[in-house]
Amino acid sequence: MKQVISKPAGLTVSHVATPNVQHGTVLLRVACSAVSVGTESVGLKQQADPLWLRALKDPKKIVKAARMASEKGVQYTRDVALGTMESGSVTGYSLAGTVIELGPGVDNFSIGDRVACAGAQAAHHAEYVCVPVNLTAPVPDIVSFEDASTVALGAIALQGVRRTVPSLGETIIVIGLGFLGQLTVQMLKANGCRVLGSDLDPSRVEAALNIGMDAALSEQDIDSGVKHITGGVGADAVIITAASASSTLISSAFKMCRQKARVVIVGDIGMDIDRSDIYAKELDVKISTSYGPGRYDRSYEEMGHDYPLAYVRWTENRNMRYYLEMLAAGTIDLNELSREVFTLDQMSALQSTLVASDNRPLSILIKYLNDSSSRLIRKVENIHAINKASGIINVGIIGAGGFVQGTHLPNFRRLDDVFQCYAVMGRKGHSAKSIADMHGAAYSTTSLNEMLSDKKIDLMLIGTRHDTHAGLVCEVLRAGQNVFVEKPLAIDNSELNEITAIYDDGTLSPGLLMTGFNRRFAPCIAELQKYTCLRNGPLMVTYRMNAGFLPADHWVHGSEGGGRNIGEACHIYDLFNALTVSEVTDVQAIGVGNVTGQYLASDNFTATFRYADGSVATLIYTSFGAATHPKESMDVYFDGQVFSMHDYQSLTCADDDSVKTLISSDTDKGHFNMLRSLGSAIQTGAVWPISLAEQISATQMSFDVESILRTGSMR
């Protein structure tokens, strides 16, 4: 399919794989999408900025880049940043089309339904999109796809009006008369308000007057104009729909207001507020969050959990639906608003219109001319593919998220005599294609079946969210392929049992299984094992993980992540097993009580394991610490010696006579060595780098700890 991508050079149309429908989503054939003249023109201009200027505009990215540079080097950080820029970004967040596939769990739509969709994470400028149901609304028969495609903008305007709480007879000023402002004017008039407006563009002012705005305020005499029209009282409310980095707009809004009036901010504006502007009048200042309640809530938007109507009357979906009803009833009339329509073959002209300094239309639409009988393409060949050398392991990537891109793929490139990135699968075609292009893969796809049936793939790498790992592992193993899966291997016993059953089934021929327990492969640990393997007595191990705080609504804490103990501490349980080379005989755990609910059960705890050889290993896992303190450290006591590991940068050994440094280098948690060992095992048929029994043991240890933390006893 074709999709619009924003790159530093401008808008381009890319051929990407059609997305696959997911649970709680619908797949649409797009008829029309709306371009936000303000938002997307700003994004396009920012995309063209040089790397240093883009960084300066986002201090958080500077901090992130500095941390990455200190850990992995300046060149690596630069390559990642440039690669991200070159791949471009998807754009668009408002469209309309026809439902052609239904995901599992969808029972409120049917194939053939006309719908409108919103959301920057889904409603992109593309021939086909996959959108969650709570971001999808039915389109009345009387409403055209062109009008319905503005649903996101309509919901934004409607939420701004709802935040204002207008009443009959009030005087309300709208600052900024772009498309959002024009919709806001009509909605306020429907509420029986007297509406004033201002904009630097005379044509927009004229358009607003034509659709019912009562009076225009010129920039030169706004204050006097407001006083004259309101009899010296001032406005009851001001809605700012304009966008500006300056704080002048909000300062002007305060001056227009009467005593105890309301100011509602819809547009992205400067917020340098002078207290004196609002103190004397005791003004109420409100922010309007995009489409309404539910926006930025993953549980609502992606998982389909609705808010009870009795408690949240107007969610973002209910705002979308009501906007479409207003279009059907004629309450909102778009016919008087200037509009330009483009096709995917006219991106250059669209871009010129979008970035023009004047004479821009109020709205821009993209119409899609796709054939309803056309076949959905879920595999796109890469014309820039790198030919595989003999004996190289072809890797199929399933879910190339940030960690896979930032850690595993660069290591594959370092090990180019062992591995070749051969195919990339992702839910979204663009992300899969950009990674395939960057690493010379043969193709990108949104279909797992395409990869499972590809006999040229020697190894599948699974880098999806935690709750999908076990299911994907089972599918790959049943296909007879080797699989490397990021931790955790599974998030509950039923998943783990399903994996072990595949190896117990004599009718199947599963490949090698490798869980991404990288710590045991770190240089510090390899050096330590030279000594622990020669010990005469048991080990006493204490490991401290300063994990950092994650809010309670973070996905890791939910059903998708399994919690921090299962999702991260499993690394350390595998390390304990690697050091002791013994079987666990007893598990104990204590969690820190938390009456406020800020911290969950697996945020702060200790877990202690007793081994058959007498060794004892304890993990202290905490989110209470500071980010400036090193994340991980370990002390190992045995045979009159103490070995101390500090953040995988150094290893020291202390005995009765001296303290000596065994290793001192950059942070290395073993990811490179882990992949090298995996490659050797596949190429030579050698022993698995981590045995199946060890992978199961570390995973089961995490389940045992979780059971104690949550219930006080083992399962």
FISE-732316 format. One record per residue (C-alpha): residue number from 1; residue in one letter; x, y, z. Coordinates in steps of 0.02 Angstrom, whole numbers. Example, Ala and Ser with C-alpha at 12.3 -4.5 7.8 and 13.67 -1.06 7.14 Angstrom:
# residues 2
1,A,615,-225,390
2,S,684,-53,357
END
This chain:
# residues 715
1,M,0,0,0
2,K,49,183,-14
3,Q,81,290,139
4,V,135,471,162
5,I,300,490,256
6,S,375,652,319
7,K,563,659,292
8,P,692,799,303
9,A,676,823,115
10,G,487,839,130
11,L,333,731,106
12,T,356,571,10
13,V,247,421,-33
14,S,316,254,21
15,H,260,78,-26
16,V,239,-20,135
17,A,153,-179,191
18,T,-31,-167,235
19,P,-59,-182,423
20,N,-138,-338,496
21,V,-294,-319,600
22,Q,-261,-339,787
23,H,-370,-378,937
24,G,-495,-238,966
25,T,-457,-151,801
26,V,-534,-129,629
27,L,-444,-124,463
28,L,-502,17,349
29,R,-487,55,166
30,V,-462,243,178
31,A,-566,356,68
32,C,-506,524,130
33,S,-392,595,264
34,A,-383,772,332
35,V,-221,869,342
36,S,-206,982,492
37,V,-143,1141,409
38,G,-69,1209,569
39,T,-1,1055,657
40,E,67,964,506
41,S,147,1116,427
42,V,243,1146,589
43,G,295,964,594
44,L,354,971,414
45,K,460,1124,449
46,Q,535,1043,605
47,Q,574,885,508
48,A,684,988,394
49,D,782,1064,538
50,P,963,1005,561
51,L,996,879,699
52,W,1071,1005,821
53,L,923,1123,806
54,R,796,984,832
55,A,891,929,986
56,L,892,1104,1060
57,K,701,1110,1047
58,D,685,954,1156
59,P,800,956,1310
60,K,742,780,1360
61,K,816,712,1199
62,I,981,798,1238
63,V,989,709,1406
64,K,944,543,1324
65,A,1074,567,1188
66,A,1208,613,1315
67,R,1171,455,1414
68,M,1178,349,1256
69,A,1342,431,1201
70,S,1423,396,1370
71,E,1371,213,1362
72,K,1390,171,1178
73,G,1496,310,1102
74,V,1467,469,1003
75,Q,1473,386,832
76,Y,1342,258,880
77,T,1227,393,950
78,R,1247,497,793
79,D,1209,349,681
80,V,1050,309,779
81,A,990,490,770
82,L,1027,508,585
83,G,948,340,548
84,T,789,393,636
85,M,784,556,539
86,E,816,472,373
87,S,679,342,398
88,G,556,483,422
89,S,395,480,519
90,V,214,438,483
91,T,93,582,485
92,G,-93,612,494
93,Y,-224,586,629
94,S,-397,607,553
95,L,-481,507,415
96,A,-634,415,351
97,G,-656,253,256
98,T,-737,82,248
99,V,-712,-66,366
100,I,-640,-216,273
101,E,-579,-327,416
102,L,-627,-349,598
103,G,-506,-395,736
104,P,-547,-519,874
105,G,-660,-444,1007
106,V,-742,-317,891
107,D,-931,-334,895
108,N,-991,-156,868
109,F,-940,-139,685
110,S,-970,-242,528
111,I,-875,-260,366
112,G,-933,-125,246
113,D,-971,4,382
114,R,-928,184,343
115,V,-823,251,487
116,A,-715,398,539
117,C,-557,378,641
118,A,-439,485,744
119,G,-272,466,830
120,A,-93,509,782
121,Q,-42,331,826
122,A,-160,252,700
123,A,-260,368,583
124,H,-118,403,462
125,H,-114,464,284
126,A,-115,292,203
127,E,-223,184,90
128,Y,-257,62,233
129,V,-251,87,421
130,C,-283,-21,574
131,V,-371,79,710
132,P,-432,33,886
133,V,-621,35,908
134,N,-623,177,1035
135,L,-543,288,903
136,T,-673,239,774
137,A,-849,310,751
138,P,-989,269,627
139,V,-1022,396,490
140,P,-1204,442,457
141,D,-1259,401,279
142,I,-1292,584,240
143,V,-1113,637,284
144,S,-980,625,148
145,F,-811,543,177
146,E,-732,713,143
147,D,-826,796,285
148,A,-811,646,402
149,S,-623,642,379
150,T,-612,799,488
151,V,-675,703,639
152,A,-518,726,745
153,L,-518,913,717
154,G,-703,918,755
155,A,-680,823,918
156,I,-537,939,969
157,A,-646,1092,940
158,L,-793,1012,1030
159,Q,-688,970,1182
160,G,-626,1149,1190
161,V,-805,1211,1189
162,R,-855,1085,1323
163,R,-712,1145,1433
164,T,-778,1322,1415
165,V,-952,1274,1478
166,P,-1042,1405,1372
167,S,-1217,1464,1414
168,L,-1352,1559,1320
169,G,-1314,1742,1293
170,E,-1131,1738,1342
171,T,-1001,1832,1244
172,I,-856,1718,1198
173,I,-701,1766,1099
174,V,-610,1644,984
175,I,-426,1686,954
176,G,-365,1600,796
177,L,-489,1570,655
178,G,-408,1425,565
179,F,-508,1266,539
180,L,-520,1233,727
181,G,-573,1412,757
182,Q,-707,1403,621
183,L,-780,1246,698
184,T,-774,1325,871
185,V,-870,1477,809
186,Q,-1010,1367,741
187,M,-1019,1263,899
188,L,-1030,1417,1009
189,K,-1169,1489,901
190,A,-1261,1323,922
191,N,-1249,1355,1110
192,G,-1334,1524,1093
193,C,-1177,1628,1122
194,R,-1124,1794,1049
195,V,-958,1755,964
196,L,-815,1873,929
197,G,-655,1822,842
198,S,-482,1878,789
199,D,-351,1817,668
200,L,-204,1894,575
201,D,-273,1827,410
202,P,-416,1935,343
203,S,-483,1793,236
204,R,-509,1685,390
205,V,-599,1825,478
206,E,-713,1845,328
207,A,-747,1658,325
208,A,-796,1661,509
209,L,-914,1806,481
210,N,-995,1711,337
211,I,-1034,1562,449
212,G,-1113,1666,587
213,M,-979,1751,692
214,D,-1054,1909,764
215,A,-906,2026,754
216,A,-722,2031,715
217,L,-589,2107,826
218,S,-445,2193,739
219,E,-271,2170,809
220,Q,-250,2357,833
221,D,-402,2388,942
222,I,-444,2221,1023
223,D,-460,2294,1198
224,S,-571,2438,1146
225,G,-672,2326,1030
226,V,-711,2204,1170
227,K,-757,2344,1289
228,H,-869,2425,1160
229,I,-963,2266,1114
230,T,-983,2207,1294
231,G,-1027,2375,1367
232,G,-862,2385,1460
233,V,-890,2218,1549
234,G,-770,2106,1451
235,A,-790,1933,1380
236,D,-868,1791,1478
237,A,-739,1671,1406
238,V,-596,1663,1281
239,I,-548,1508,1181
240,I,-373,1507,1105
241,T,-368,1395,951
242,A,-214,1478,876
243,A,-37,1410,892
244,S,112,1518,938
245,A,272,1498,1038
246,S,244,1673,1106
247,S,148,1706,1267
248,T,69,1862,1191
249,L,-92,1771,1147
250,I,-132,1715,1323
251,S,-86,1884,1394
252,S,-207,1966,1271
253,A,-342,1840,1316
254,F,-330,1887,1500
255,K,-354,2070,1458
256,M,-513,2034,1359
257,C,-597,1946,1504
258,R,-722,2007,1631
259,Q,-707,1972,1815
260,K,-710,1783,1851
261,A,-710,1736,1667
262,R,-636,1579,1588
263,V,-490,1557,1470
264,V,-477,1390,1379
265,I,-317,1343,1288
266,V,-340,1227,1139
267,G,-191,1277,1031
268,D,-6,1252,1070
269,I,47,1421,1138
270,G,177,1498,1251
271,M,128,1489,1434
272,D,236,1620,1518
273,I,96,1688,1628
274,D,104,1851,1726
275,R,13,1820,1890
276,S,-51,1998,1895
277,D,-146,1970,1732
278,I,-260,1842,1814
279,Y,-253,1879,1999
280,A,-358,2036,2006
281,K,-494,1961,1895
282,E,-485,1789,1977
283,L,-488,1704,1807
284,D,-507,1518,1776
285,V,-376,1451,1655
286,K,-409,1280,1578
287,I,-316,1166,1459
288,S,-416,1066,1334
289,T,-336,896,1303
290,S,-358,855,1121
291,Y,-514,750,1083
292,G,-573,731,1261
293,P,-566,608,1407
294,G,-477,449,1355
295,R,-343,538,1255
296,Y,-169,473,1300
297,D,-244,334,1406
298,R,-182,169,1332
299,S,-313,71,1426
300,Y,-449,171,1338
301,E,-373,202,1167
302,E,-280,39,1132
303,M,-360,-89,1246
304,G,-540,-33,1218
305,H,-590,-2,1399
306,D,-727,129,1399
307,Y,-771,250,1540
308,P,-945,231,1614
309,L,-1061,358,1534
310,A,-1137,406,1701
311,Y,-966,463,1764
312,V,-884,524,1603
313,R,-1021,588,1490
314,W,-912,646,1347
315,T,-762,536,1305
316,E,-657,564,1149
317,N,-759,432,1057
318,R,-924,510,1110
319,N,-857,680,1054
320,M,-812,605,885
321,R,-985,530,866
322,Y,-1074,691,913
323,Y,-969,794,792
324,L,-1024,678,653
325,E,-1205,697,710
326,M,-1184,887,702
327,L,-1122,870,524
328,A,-1273,762,481
329,A,-1394,886,560
330,G,-1316,1036,474
331,T,-1266,1115,640
332,I,-1089,1117,572
333,D,-1073,1172,391
334,L,-907,1146,304
335,N,-964,1207,133
336,E,-915,1387,169
337,L,-739,1341,223
338,S,-605,1343,89
339,R,-539,1170,48
340,E,-409,1095,-67
341,V,-405,912,-113
342,F,-250,815,-167
343,T,-209,636,-215
344,L,-56,535,-168
345,D,20,581,-335
346,Q,16,766,-287
347,M,124,769,-131
348,S,239,903,-199
349,A,93,1020,-231
350,L,17,977,-61
351,Q,180,1018,25
352,S,195,1184,-64
353,T,19,1229,-10
354,L,51,1171,168
355,V,208,1275,196
356,A,150,1429,101
357,S,158,1589,200
358,D,-9,1653,139
359,N,-166,1604,43
360,R,-173,1435,127
361,P,-344,1351,126
362,L,-432,1320,291
363,S,-427,1134,260
364,I,-329,1012,153
365,L,-387,836,112
366,I,-303,685,33
367,K,-416,572,-70
368,Y,-368,391,-101
369,L,-410,309,-266
370,N,-383,129,-213
371,D,-481,-7,-297
372,S,-600,-99,-180
373,S,-553,-262,-266
374,S,-365,-237,-246
375,R,-267,-370,-152
376,L,-194,-325,17
377,I,-5,-328,5
378,R,77,-381,168
379,K,253,-410,103
380,V,364,-279,21
381,E,527,-327,-61
382,N,678,-218,-25
383,I,765,-159,-183
384,H,916,-114,-78
385,A,935,-287,0
386,I,1110,-349,38
387,N,1150,-518,-36
388,K,1189,-652,93
389,A,1360,-731,97
390,S,1374,-919,113
391,G,1354,-985,290
392,I,1279,-825,361
393,I,1130,-845,478
394,N,974,-762,407
395,V,880,-674,547
396,G,694,-635,543
397,I,650,-491,660
398,I,478,-497,741
399,G,444,-330,824
400,A,590,-212,802
401,G,560,-92,946
402,G,682,29,1022
403,F,785,-101,1115
404,V,803,-215,965
405,Q,851,-69,854
406,G,969,8,980
407,T,1056,-149,1043
408,H,1030,-309,943
409,L,1031,-242,765
410,P,1195,-144,788
411,N,1272,-302,862
412,F,1211,-403,713
413,R,1299,-276,604
414,R,1459,-298,707
415,L,1440,-485,683
416,D,1408,-473,496
417,D,1514,-628,468
418,V,1387,-725,571
419,F,1216,-640,552
420,Q,1118,-554,417
421,C,957,-458,449
422,Y,852,-547,320
423,A,670,-499,356
424,V,578,-378,470
425,M,400,-396,533
426,G,303,-262,625
427,R,123,-213,656
428,K,150,-55,556
429,G,219,-66,382
430,H,324,92,387
431,S,426,48,541
432,A,462,-126,472
433,K,511,-57,302
434,S,625,79,371
435,I,721,-49,475
436,A,730,-168,327
437,D,800,-28,218
438,M,925,25,351
439,H,994,-150,376
440,G,983,-217,199
441,A,848,-348,234
442,A,767,-440,90
443,Y,591,-385,135
444,S,475,-311,265
445,T,306,-381,313
446,T,159,-363,430
447,S,119,-550,420
448,L,195,-680,536
449,N,142,-818,416
450,E,253,-743,281
451,M,404,-768,393
452,L,352,-937,465
453,S,338,-1007,290
454,D,505,-934,233
455,K,630,-1078,236
456,K,775,-957,207
457,I,759,-890,385
458,D,879,-976,506
459,L,835,-881,665
460,M,685,-783,725
461,L,715,-640,846
462,I,561,-592,949
463,G,564,-416,1020
464,T,379,-384,1049
465,R,291,-344,1213
466,H,307,-469,1354
467,D,134,-545,1346
468,T,160,-597,1164
469,H,328,-685,1188
470,A,269,-860,1235
471,G,136,-870,1099
472,L,258,-816,964
473,V,393,-934,1030
474,C,271,-1079,1016
475,E,224,-1033,836
476,V,406,-1019,783
477,L,457,-1181,869
478,R,311,-1277,792
479,A,372,-1214,623
480,G,539,-1298,661
481,Q,640,-1137,668
482,N,770,-1074,792
483,V,711,-932,903
484,F,791,-796,1007
485,V,665,-709,1120
486,E,693,-559,1228
487,K,654,-586,1412
488,P,541,-640,1487
489,L,515,-808,1405
490,A,338,-815,1477
491,I,234,-717,1603
492,D,140,-861,1684
493,N,152,-1049,1713
494,S,25,-1096,1579
495,E,131,-1009,1446
496,L,290,-1091,1510
497,N,207,-1263,1511
498,E,152,-1239,1330
499,I,333,-1207,1279
500,T,402,-1358,1372
501,A,264,-1467,1299
502,I,330,-1431,1123
503,Y,498,-1506,1169
504,D,414,-1653,1254
505,D,309,-1689,1100
506,G,399,-1821,1000
507,T,307,-1778,839
508,L,383,-1603,827
509,S,558,-1548,780
510,P,579,-1379,867
511,G,737,-1280,842
512,L,853,-1201,968
513,L,775,-1087,1099
514,M,871,-942,1173
515,T,802,-817,1299
516,G,891,-649,1306
517,F,972,-676,1476
518,N,1127,-576,1431
519,R,1204,-543,1601
520,R,1294,-710,1611
521,F,1387,-665,1449
522,A,1457,-500,1514
523,P,1649,-489,1520
524,C,1643,-454,1708
525,I,1542,-612,1736
526,A,1651,-718,1622
527,E,1803,-663,1721
528,L,1715,-698,1887
529,Q,1669,-874,1830
530,K,1854,-915,1810
531,Y,1862,-907,1999
532,T,1690,-971,2051
533,C,1714,-1132,1952
534,L,1866,-1172,2061
535,R,1784,-1136,2229
536,N,1786,-1258,2372
537,G,1633,-1196,2466
538,P,1464,-1116,2434
539,L,1434,-941,2369
540,M,1353,-797,2460
541,V,1288,-675,2327
542,T,1206,-505,2352
543,Y,1144,-411,2200
544,R,1073,-236,2203
545,M,967,-166,2061
546,N,928,20,2072
547,A,788,2,1945
548,G,711,175,1947
549,F,531,226,1968
550,L,394,184,1842
551,P,218,253,1868
552,A,82,130,1915
553,D,-1,146,1743
554,H,159,100,1648
555,W,131,-48,1530
556,V,265,-152,1617
557,H,156,-160,1773
558,G,3,-219,1677
559,S,-49,-381,1595
560,E,60,-339,1445
561,G,219,-328,1548
562,G,192,-451,1688
563,G,272,-336,1817
564,R,453,-290,1851
565,N,499,-449,1941
566,I,446,-560,1795
567,G,495,-434,1663
568,E,669,-384,1725
569,A,726,-472,1882
570,C,726,-637,1785
571,H,894,-577,1714
572,I,971,-587,1885
573,Y,893,-756,1927
574,D,977,-828,1773
575,L,1141,-749,1828
576,F,1126,-829,2000
577,N,1101,-997,1916
578,A,1251,-970,1803
579,L,1364,-930,1952
580,T,1306,-1070,2067
581,V,1284,-1205,1934
582,S,1165,-1286,2056
583,E,978,-1314,2080
584,V,864,-1200,2180
585,T,794,-1285,2335
586,D,707,-1141,2423
587,V,634,-970,2377
588,Q,596,-826,2495
589,A,538,-650,2456
590,I,486,-495,2550
591,G,405,-343,2472
592,V,402,-167,2542
593,G,228,-122,2601
594,N,150,32,2522
595,V,-9,105,2589
596,T,-16,246,2460
597,G,-28,133,2309
598,Q,113,226,2222
599,Y,223,72,2215
600,L,167,-99,2159
601,A,214,-269,2231
602,S,362,-297,2114
603,D,433,-121,2129
604,N,530,-146,2291
605,F,574,-317,2359
606,T,708,-439,2409
607,A,715,-616,2341
608,T,828,-749,2416
609,F,867,-918,2341
610,R,948,-1068,2424
611,Y,1039,-1192,2313
612,A,1075,-1377,2328
613,D,1262,-1344,2351
614,G,1228,-1232,2501
615,S,1245,-1067,2408
616,V,1129,-921,2446
617,A,1093,-779,2324
618,T,992,-623,2363
619,L,924,-489,2247
620,I,880,-317,2315
621,Y,767,-236,2186
622,T,710,-58,2216
623,S,627,89,2131
624,F,663,204,2279
625,G,836,255,2219
626,A,905,399,2116
627,A,941,392,1929
628,T,1112,470,1960
629,H,1167,316,2058
630,P,1233,163,1963
631,K,1097,40,1919
632,E,1174,-128,1961
633,S,1307,-198,2076
634,M,1349,-367,2149
635,D,1458,-440,2287
636,V,1507,-623,2285
637,Y,1584,-702,2442
638,F,1673,-871,2444
639,D,1835,-954,2499
640,G,1899,-800,2592
641,Q,1875,-685,2443
642,V,1755,-547,2395
643,F,1721,-508,2212
644,S,1631,-343,2177
645,M,1551,-298,2011
646,H,1501,-118,1979
647,D,1375,-85,1840
648,Y,1463,-207,1723
649,Q,1607,-84,1708
650,S,1728,-156,1834
651,L,1764,-312,1935
652,T,1877,-310,2088
653,C,1940,-452,2197
654,A,1982,-432,2382
655,D,2068,-560,2492
656,D,2163,-548,2655
657,D,2315,-473,2571
658,S,2255,-351,2439
659,V,2121,-281,2326
660,K,2150,-294,2140
661,T,2053,-238,1988
662,L,2019,-378,1866
663,I,1918,-281,1737
664,S,1891,-96,1709
665,S,1806,-40,1548
666,D,1648,32,1474
667,T,1481,-41,1524
668,D,1456,-210,1441
669,K,1307,-315,1494
670,G,1349,-456,1376
671,H,1230,-428,1230
672,F,1367,-444,1098
673,N,1444,-600,1174
674,M,1272,-676,1194
675,L,1235,-659,1008
676,R,1407,-722,962
677,S,1380,-879,1068
678,L,1208,-902,992
679,G,1279,-888,816
680,S,1413,-1017,855
681,A,1283,-1139,923
682,I,1175,-1124,766
683,Q,1320,-1135,643
684,T,1412,-1280,725
685,G,1272,-1372,814
686,A,1362,-1344,978
687,V,1279,-1351,1150
688,W,1149,-1216,1179
689,P,1224,-1059,1260
690,I,1090,-1075,1395
691,S,1010,-1245,1416
692,L,821,-1264,1408
693,A,821,-1319,1590
694,E,912,-1160,1642
695,Q,793,-1048,1544
696,I,644,-1134,1623
697,S,724,-1124,1796
698,A,755,-935,1790
699,T,579,-906,1725
700,Q,502,-1017,1859
701,M,602,-926,1993
702,S,520,-763,1939
703,F,348,-845,1952
704,D,386,-910,2126
705,V,444,-739,2186
706,E,290,-658,2109
707,S,175,-778,2198
708,I,254,-739,2367
709,L,251,-552,2338
710,R,67,-553,2288
711,T,-4,-687,2403
712,G,126,-721,2536
713,S,148,-902,2482
714,M,209,-1008,2336
715,R,90,-1062,2201
END
